[in-house]
Amino acid sequence: MSSLIVSKFGGFSLANAERVRTTADIIKSDPSRRYVVISAPGSRSGDNTRITDLLYICHARYSNKEDFMEILKLIEERYRAIIDGLGMDFNLEPEIADIKKSLFFGKNNEHIVSRGEYIMAKIMSAYMGWEFVDASRMIFFNRDGTLNEERTFAAVSDTLKGKERAVIPGFYGTIPGGDIKTFARGGGDTTGAIIARAVKADLYEKWAEATEVFSADPAIVKDPEIVRNITYAELRELTYMGIKIVYEDVTLLLKDTGIPIRVHNIHHPDDIGTLITDELPEGIKRDVAACIAGRRNYKVIRIEKFGLNKTYGVGEKVWGIFARHGISCEHYISGIYNFAIVVKSPMFDLKRAEIVREIQNAINPESVTVERDLSLIAIIGKGMGTVKGMFARVFDAIAARNIKVRMINQGADDLNIILGVYDEDFDETVRALYDAMIMK
Ligand code: ASP
């Protein structure tokens, strides 16, 4: 049986006729690409207007009784340029008239905005000669706005059964009562993952503009290696460190299905991109780590209390204080008579004195100290903690560059080792760890 790929193309890939042509060539270059989810046209080089943004503005202007026609004209011109550039005979007028009618009939802004993907998917299906299947027929939300998974997966699988190929607009579905609802911005990716899961695809592909999973930030390390294979769990750690390759929703939808994700850069169609899987594929061996990634601006609250090991409920009381102030404790490090809580929320700076006082009253500690301007830098790689000599490698590299380490945390799941250093040492630490743990 031939394999089945669900591919999702972001707004950049559809921003003008030339990019649409490239996208169609990519789709047709592999017959396994059978279901294609697409976004509304994104920004072109030289301008910064995305169709989705224009549609939001259009609806806002209409609601405020301002002139919306000039925006609608801009939208029409963007599609017209694509249609003409592709030499197509596509009847755009009814689609634009329909947006106007929907505004007059008071349709919600999510309906208006969804037309960005709807019209583009129709153009794409006409250009490729593939069937158009509307997402509103297959993607259903619950009343509270969450995805109705059961109904959606059944509807997608029923609707697409027997269809050899289809173009599907991303980003929206239907709420009870029949109105359109959109996912969060960038949510075309969620549609792609839903389709992939429902049809039990062999692969979900995401094509976008900058998808490289670098082993370190290229702004800090010169020409870092590209990670070609990464696990879902490692990707989650990277996401925490601010590197967003796919949406969290996508990982949640696909991680237990065994469906791998491949991210591709539209500028390099022949490059294999990066494959995200539950476990590393057989035969893929990594020296030590996959990536070095970090974030700045953490605060560490160190609490010293003698007899801590024999006292009950201290952690609960302290955590409760942070929770009541709406501050998340992002990391926890424990010693014998002391422990430290790491927070990032800017709210802590505002409530610092109050929180310290509350901790003092609650557990009567020897001391509570706060250190600011710390960066957390993670060495990410599954199974890394069990590699012999790994800590020696890390600390030799750090010592050689004279960097002061303020904190070490090895995750319980063996996925990363996190070092806390001063913000001013961020770049140097990343370079030291890259040289020691990734570059061969
Ligand atoms: N068009 C939508 C946005 O700009 C959704 C997407 O592109 O995935 O957010």
Boltz pocket constraint, residues with backbone or C-beta under 6 A from the ligand:
constraints:
  - pocket:
      binder: B
      contacts: [[A, 10], [A, 11], [A, 39], [A, 40], [A, 50], [A, 52], [A, 53], [A, 116], [A, 170], [A, 171], [A, 184], [A, 185], [A, 186], [A, 187], [A, 188], [A, 189]]
      max_distance: 6.0
